[in-house]
Amino acid sequence: MLIYNMTMNVDESIHLKWKNWVSEHYIPSMLNTNKFSKVLVTQVLGNEEIVGLTYSIQFTAPTESHLEAFKEAHQAKVESKFQQFKGEVVFFSSVLKVVSEH
């Protein structure tokens, strides 16, 4: 199992607008790719040096082939939608491999 992780730092002035957009558009568009089985949204705490609010949105992919298919067919299109928040949201993606669950 793999996790496609999006870490986003959001300017506080647009926080509520961004949060609504994530819930109403971003997450549904990611799930509609049929490449992910679940989503976990978390807020990163404890780093007072960073301006804004930081979130991690984790999409679980059942197999590596699901993730690769997402990257090839959907990643660029989905990430281009962040352009509406240019200068207000900084983001990067990473892939995590689940080693064990307890």
C-alpha positions as CSV (number, residue, x, y, z in Angstrom):
1,M,0.0,0.0,0.0
2,L,1.3,3.5,-0.9
3,I,0.2,7.0,0.2
4,Y,0.2,9.9,-2.2
5,N,0.8,12.8,0.2
6,M,0.2,16.5,-0.6
7,T,1.6,18.9,2.0
8,M,0.2,22.4,1.7
9,N,1.0,25.6,3.5
10,V,-2.0,27.9,3.3
11,D,-2.1,31.7,3.9
12,E,-4.5,32.4,6.7
13,S,-6.4,35.0,4.7
14,I,-7.8,32.4,2.3
15,H,-7.9,29.5,4.8
16,L,-11.7,29.0,4.8
17,K,-12.0,29.4,1.0
18,W,-9.2,26.8,0.5
19,K,-10.7,24.4,3.0
20,N,-14.0,24.5,1.3
21,W,-12.4,24.0,-2.1
22,V,-10.4,21.0,-0.8
23,S,-13.6,19.4,0.6
24,E,-15.9,20.2,-2.3
25,H,-13.6,19.9,-5.3
26,Y,-10.1,18.6,-4.7
27,I,-10.8,15.5,-2.7
28,P,-13.8,14.4,-4.9
29,S,-11.7,14.9,-8.0
30,M,-8.9,12.8,-6.6
31,L,-11.3,10.0,-5.6
32,N,-13.1,10.1,-9.0
33,T,-9.8,9.0,-10.6
34,N,-10.6,5.6,-9.0
35,K,-6.9,5.2,-8.0
36,F,-7.3,5.8,-4.3
37,S,-9.2,3.9,-1.6
38,K,-9.3,6.5,1.2
39,V,-8.2,10.0,2.2
40,L,-6.8,11.3,5.5
41,V,-6.6,15.1,6.0
42,T,-4.3,16.3,8.9
43,Q,-3.1,19.6,10.1
44,V,0.6,19.9,10.9
45,L,1.1,21.3,14.4
46,G,4.1,22.5,16.4
47,N,6.1,24.7,14.0
48,E,5.5,28.2,15.0
49,E,8.2,29.5,12.7
50,I,6.1,28.8,9.6
51,V,3.6,31.4,8.6
52,G,0.2,30.2,7.7
53,L,-1.5,26.8,8.3
54,T,0.1,23.6,7.0
55,Y,-1.9,20.5,6.1
56,S,-1.1,17.0,4.9
57,I,-3.7,15.3,2.7
58,Q,-3.0,11.6,2.3
59,F,-4.5,9.5,-0.5
60,T,-4.1,5.7,-0.1
61,A,-3.4,3.8,-3.2
62,P,-3.9,0.0,-3.0
63,T,-1.0,-0.8,-5.3
64,E,1.9,0.8,-7.1
65,S,0.2,0.4,-10.4
66,H,-2.8,2.5,-9.1
67,L,-0.4,5.3,-8.1
68,E,1.5,5.1,-11.4
69,A,-1.7,5.2,-13.4
70,F,-2.8,8.3,-11.4
71,K,0.5,10.0,-12.1
72,E,0.4,9.3,-15.8
73,A,-3.2,10.2,-16.4
74,H,-4.3,12.7,-13.7
75,Q,-1.5,14.3,-11.6
76,A,-0.7,17.2,-13.9
77,K,-4.4,18.1,-14.4
78,V,-5.2,17.9,-10.7
79,E,-2.2,19.9,-9.6
80,S,-2.9,22.6,-12.2
81,K,-6.1,23.4,-10.2
82,F,-3.9,24.8,-7.5
83,Q,-3.0,27.7,-9.8
84,Q,-6.1,29.5,-8.5
85,F,-4.3,29.8,-5.2
86,K,-0.9,30.9,-6.6
87,G,1.0,32.9,-4.0
88,E,-1.4,31.9,-1.3
89,V,-0.8,28.1,-1.1
90,V,2.6,26.4,-1.4
91,F,2.5,22.7,-1.9
92,F,4.6,19.6,-2.7
93,S,3.8,16.0,-3.1
94,S,5.6,12.9,-1.8
95,V,5.0,9.2,-1.9
96,L,5.0,7.1,1.3
97,K,5.3,3.3,1.4
98,V,3.3,1.7,4.3
99,V,5.7,-0.6,6.0
100,S,3.3,-1.8,8.8
101,E,0.1,-0.9,10.6
102,H,-0.6,-1.6,14.2
